[in-house]
Amino acid sequence: LTTKRKDLIRMSNRCLYKRHIPSVKPSGKGDEEAYLFVFCDNMLLVHLEEGSPGVPLTKECKLEITPIRKLYLGTLMGEPCYAVEGAADSQCPEGLEFKELRSLYGLVEEDIYALAGRAKQILLWDQNHQFCGRCGTKTETLAAERAKVCPQCGLTRYPHISPVVIAAILKGEQILIVHSDQYGKMASLIAGFVEAGETLEEAMQREIMEEVDIKVKNIRYFSSQSWPYPDCLMIGFIAEYGELASDGVEVSYAGWFDVQNLQMLELPPKATLGREIIDWYIKTYSI
């Protein structure tokens, strides 16, 4: 890449900490007004104000939501905020509705969307770590950090994160786009989970070899994205090309595309890091 094009590789503007200060221990009495990130069957409770969704305050939920668990997240715009798992039979308060989190991307502000993703992952972690995975004893929640500890054997478990690598492979001014039958008509970039003992770069090289049987060089970091479906961290890269062949299993087809013929494809939604990388490619090679 030219220096000009290298300069276009940047970190994402998305940020969890624009107005959020994280903490695990409330500083107040617990009965003050607070923002609630309420999930029920993986759906987030939101209100619609002039068509713009947002998370409700305590007074808006009243007693209609029966909480299974409620975990402190810190403050949002100076107010306490909590992740709440509602019981399956919880009634939706008037003026509020449950929405699938992915559908809210671009409708709620980025830091609130990111905090909702954190809330979802922490609730899942709390749900899945009620008992020790080693000896079966009921766990205890540590007061000073986000962790579960077994009082019997001492095993400590933190919120689980599954790292996933995803990359744009460039050949001259073309980008490698792949398709997998499991995603319908949508085409995207090569991606896969990091395995035990691997570096991120090694995981990327392995995934590329497994799916399209090519070697790449000059792997460099692009950006990252929390992807709470259910607990992933997406790490994006740019790499350069070798020889190409689809494996026909994970990838049903693979091909090189330029800016013009990318328009023929159904690309990932704007919420995804894959789409952000593709948009970077379009912007870079449209210069």
C-alpha positions as CSV (number, residue, x, y, z in Angstrom):
1,L,0.0,0.0,0.0
2,T,1.1,3.6,-0.6
3,T,1.7,5.8,2.4
4,K,-1.6,7.6,1.6
5,R,-3.5,4.4,1.7
6,K,-1.8,3.1,4.8
7,D,-2.9,6.3,6.6
8,L,-6.5,5.3,5.9
9,I,-6.1,2.2,8.1
10,R,-7.5,3.5,11.4
11,M,-9.2,2.5,14.6
12,S,-12.9,2.6,14.7
13,N,-14.8,5.7,16.0
14,R,-17.0,3.4,18.2
15,C,-16.3,3.8,21.8
16,L,-17.8,2.4,25.0
17,Y,-16.5,5.1,27.2
18,K,-17.9,8.4,25.8
19,R,-20.3,8.7,28.7
20,H,-19.9,5.5,30.6
21,I,-17.7,5.0,33.7
22,P,-17.4,1.3,34.5
23,S,-17.6,-0.1,38.0
24,V,-18.7,-3.3,39.8
25,K,-19.8,-1.8,43.1
26,P,-22.6,0.9,43.4
27,S,-21.6,4.0,45.2
28,G,-25.2,4.9,46.2
29,K,-27.9,3.1,48.2
30,G,-29.2,1.3,45.2
31,D,-32.7,2.9,45.3
32,E,-31.8,6.0,43.2
33,E,-32.9,6.6,39.6
34,A,-30.9,4.4,37.2
35,Y,-30.6,3.4,33.6
36,L,-31.7,-0.2,33.0
37,F,-30.4,-2.5,30.3
38,V,-33.1,-5.1,30.5
39,F,-32.9,-8.3,28.5
40,C,-35.6,-10.9,28.2
41,D,-35.0,-13.9,25.8
42,N,-32.1,-11.9,24.3
43,M,-34.3,-8.9,23.5
44,L,-33.4,-5.5,24.9
45,L,-36.1,-3.3,26.4
46,V,-36.1,0.2,24.8
47,H,-38.4,3.2,24.6
48,L,-39.1,5.1,21.4
49,E,-38.9,8.9,21.6
50,E,-39.5,10.6,18.3
51,G,-38.5,7.3,16.6
52,S,-35.1,7.2,18.4
53,P,-34.7,4.2,20.7
54,G,-33.1,4.5,24.1
55,V,-32.8,2.5,27.3
56,P,-35.4,3.2,30.1
57,L,-34.9,4.7,33.6
58,T,-36.1,2.8,36.7
59,K,-39.3,4.8,36.9
60,E,-40.3,3.7,33.4
61,C,-40.1,0.0,34.3
62,K,-41.8,0.2,37.7
63,L,-42.7,-3.3,39.0
64,E,-43.7,-4.8,35.7
65,I,-40.3,-6.4,35.0
66,T,-39.5,-9.3,37.3
67,P,-35.7,-9.5,37.6
68,I,-33.9,-12.8,37.7
69,R,-30.5,-11.1,38.1
70,K,-29.4,-7.5,38.3
71,L,-25.8,-6.5,37.9
72,Y,-24.2,-3.0,38.4
73,L,-22.4,-1.7,35.3
74,G,-21.1,1.7,36.5
75,T,-22.6,5.1,35.5
76,L,-24.0,6.4,32.3
77,M,-24.1,10.1,31.9
78,G,-23.5,10.4,35.6
79,E,-26.4,8.1,36.6
80,P,-26.1,4.5,37.8
81,C,-26.8,1.8,35.3
82,Y,-27.6,-1.9,35.6
83,A,-27.8,-5.0,33.5
84,V,-31.1,-6.8,34.2
85,E,-32.3,-10.2,33.1
86,G,-36.1,-10.2,33.1
87,A,-38.2,-13.3,33.7
88,A,-39.8,-14.9,30.7
89,D,-43.3,-13.8,31.9
90,S,-42.3,-10.2,32.4
91,Q,-44.8,-7.7,31.1
92,C,-43.6,-5.0,28.8
93,P,-44.3,-1.6,30.4
94,E,-46.4,0.9,28.5
95,G,-44.4,2.9,26.0
96,L,-41.6,0.4,25.9
97,E,-40.9,-2.6,23.8
98,F,-38.4,-5.5,23.4
99,K,-36.1,-5.3,20.4
100,E,-33.4,-7.6,19.1
101,L,-30.0,-5.9,19.9
102,R,-28.7,-6.2,16.3
103,S,-31.7,-4.4,14.9
104,L,-30.9,-1.3,17.1
105,Y,-27.5,-0.7,15.5
106,G,-27.4,2.9,14.0
107,L,-30.6,3.7,15.9
108,V,-29.2,4.2,19.4
109,E,-26.0,6.1,20.1
110,E,-22.8,4.1,19.7
111,D,-21.7,4.1,23.3
112,I,-25.2,3.1,24.5
113,Y,-25.3,0.3,22.0
114,A,-21.8,-0.8,23.1
115,L,-22.8,-0.8,26.7
116,A,-25.9,-2.8,25.9
117,G,-23.6,-5.4,24.4
118,R,-21.5,-5.4,27.5
119,A,-24.6,-5.8,29.6
120,K,-25.8,-8.8,27.5
121,Q,-22.4,-10.6,27.9
122,I,-22.2,-10.0,31.6
123,L,-25.6,-11.4,32.2
124,L,-24.7,-14.5,30.2
125,W,-21.5,-14.9,32.2
126,D,-23.4,-14.6,35.5
127,Q,-26.0,-17.0,34.3
128,N,-23.4,-19.6,33.2
129,H,-21.2,-19.4,36.3
130,Q,-23.5,-20.0,39.2
131,F,-21.6,-23.1,40.1
132,C,-17.9,-24.0,39.9
133,G,-16.9,-25.8,36.8
134,R,-14.3,-27.8,38.7
135,C,-16.0,-29.1,41.8
136,G,-19.7,-28.0,41.4
137,T,-19.8,-25.7,44.5
138,K,-22.0,-22.6,44.3
139,T,-19.8,-19.7,43.4
140,E,-19.5,-16.3,45.0
141,T,-19.3,-12.9,43.3
142,L,-16.2,-10.9,44.1
143,A,-16.9,-7.4,45.4
144,A,-13.9,-5.6,43.9
145,E,-13.8,-7.0,40.4
146,R,-16.0,-8.7,37.8
147,A,-15.3,-12.3,38.8
148,K,-16.9,-15.5,40.3
149,V,-14.9,-17.5,42.8
150,C,-15.4,-20.9,44.2
151,P,-15.3,-20.9,48.0
152,Q,-14.4,-24.6,48.0
153,C,-11.5,-24.9,45.5
154,G,-10.7,-21.3,44.7
155,L,-11.3,-21.5,41.0
156,T,-11.9,-17.9,39.7
157,R,-13.8,-17.2,36.4
158,Y,-14.0,-13.9,34.6
159,P,-16.5,-12.9,31.8
160,H,-15.8,-15.2,28.9
161,I,-14.6,-13.6,25.6
162,S,-14.1,-15.6,22.4
163,P,-11.6,-13.9,20.0
164,V,-12.4,-14.0,16.3
165,V,-10.1,-12.8,13.5
166,I,-11.3,-11.4,10.2
167,A,-9.3,-10.1,7.3
168,A,-9.3,-8.3,4.0
169,I,-6.9,-10.0,1.6
170,L,-5.7,-7.7,-1.1
171,K,-4.3,-8.6,-4.5
172,G,-3.2,-5.4,-6.2
173,E,-6.3,-3.3,-6.1
174,Q,-8.7,-6.2,-5.6
175,I,-10.2,-7.7,-2.4
176,L,-11.0,-11.3,-1.7
177,I,-14.7,-11.9,-1.0
178,V,-16.0,-15.3,0.1
179,H,-19.4,-16.9,0.5
180,S,-20.7,-19.5,3.0
181,D,-24.0,-21.2,2.5
182,Q,-24.8,-20.8,6.2
183,Y,-25.2,-17.0,5.7
184,G,-27.7,-17.1,2.8
185,K,-26.8,-14.8,0.0
186,M,-24.5,-12.6,2.0
187,A,-20.8,-12.5,1.0
188,S,-18.1,-11.3,3.3
189,L,-14.5,-11.7,4.4
190,I,-12.6,-14.7,5.8
191,A,-13.1,-15.1,9.6
192,G,-12.6,-17.6,12.3
193,F,-12.1,-18.3,16.0
194,V,-8.7,-18.1,17.6
195,E,-7.5,-21.5,18.8
196,A,-5.6,-22.3,22.0
197,G,-1.9,-21.5,21.7
198,E,-2.2,-19.3,18.7
199,T,-1.3,-15.6,18.2
200,L,-3.9,-13.5,16.3
201,E,-1.7,-13.5,13.2
202,E,-1.2,-17.3,13.3
203,A,-5.0,-17.8,13.7
204,M,-5.5,-15.5,10.6
205,Q,-3.0,-17.4,8.6
206,R,-4.5,-20.8,9.6
207,E,-8.1,-19.7,8.7
208,I,-7.0,-18.4,5.3
209,M,-5.1,-21.6,4.6
210,E,-8.1,-23.8,5.7
211,E,-10.7,-21.9,3.8
212,V,-9.0,-20.8,0.5
213,D,-5.6,-22.5,0.6
214,I,-3.4,-19.4,0.2
215,K,-0.5,-18.0,2.1
216,V,-0.6,-14.3,3.0
217,K,2.1,-11.8,4.0
218,N,2.2,-8.3,5.6
219,I,-0.6,-9.0,8.0
220,R,-1.4,-5.8,9.9
221,Y,-4.0,-4.7,12.3
222,F,-7.1,-2.8,11.2
223,S,-9.6,-2.4,14.1
224,S,-11.6,-4.4,16.6
225,Q,-15.2,-4.7,17.6
226,S,-17.1,-6.3,20.5
227,W,-19.6,-8.7,19.1
228,P,-21.9,-9.9,21.8
229,Y,-23.5,-12.8,19.9
230,P,-23.0,-14.2,22.3
231,D,-19.5,-13.3,23.5
232,C,-17.1,-12.6,20.7
233,L,-14.3,-10.0,20.2
234,M,-13.7,-9.4,16.4
235,I,-10.2,-8.4,15.5
236,G,-9.7,-7.1,12.0
237,F,-6.6,-7.3,9.7
238,I,-5.4,-6.4,6.3
239,A,-3.2,-8.9,4.5
240,E,-1.6,-9.4,1.0
241,Y,-2.2,-12.3,-1.4
242,G,-0.6,-15.6,-2.5
243,E,-2.3,-18.4,-4.5
244,L,-6.0,-19.1,-4.3
245,A,-8.4,-22.1,-4.0
246,S,-11.7,-22.5,-2.2
247,D,-12.1,-25.4,0.2
248,G,-15.7,-26.0,-0.9
249,V,-16.7,-26.7,2.8
250,E,-16.6,-23.7,5.0
251,V,-16.4,-21.5,1.9
252,S,-18.7,-22.3,-1.1
253,Y,-17.0,-19.8,-3.4
254,A,-14.2,-17.2,-3.3
255,G,-13.2,-14.6,-5.8
256,W,-11.4,-11.3,-6.3
257,F,-13.5,-8.2,-6.6
258,D,-12.8,-4.5,-7.4
259,V,-14.7,-1.5,-6.2
260,Q,-17.1,-1.6,-9.2
261,N,-18.2,-5.3,-9.1
262,L,-18.6,-5.4,-5.3
263,Q,-21.9,-3.7,-6.0
264,M,-23.2,-7.0,-7.3
265,L,-22.9,-8.6,-3.9
266,E,-25.0,-8.7,-0.8
267,L,-22.5,-7.4,1.7
268,P,-22.6,-7.6,5.6
269,P,-24.7,-5.1,7.5
270,K,-23.2,-1.8,8.7
271,A,-23.1,-3.1,12.3
272,T,-20.2,-5.5,11.4
273,L,-16.5,-5.1,11.5
274,G,-16.4,-7.1,8.2
275,R,-18.5,-4.3,6.5
276,E,-16.3,-1.6,8.1
277,I,-13.2,-3.3,6.5
278,I,-15.0,-3.6,3.1
279,D,-16.1,0.1,3.3
280,W,-12.5,1.0,4.1
281,Y,-11.4,-0.9,0.9
282,I,-14.0,0.9,-1.2
283,K,-13.0,4.3,0.2
284,T,-9.3,3.5,-0.2
285,Y,-9.5,2.2,-3.8
286,S,-11.9,4.7,-5.0
287,I,-9.3,7.4,-4.6
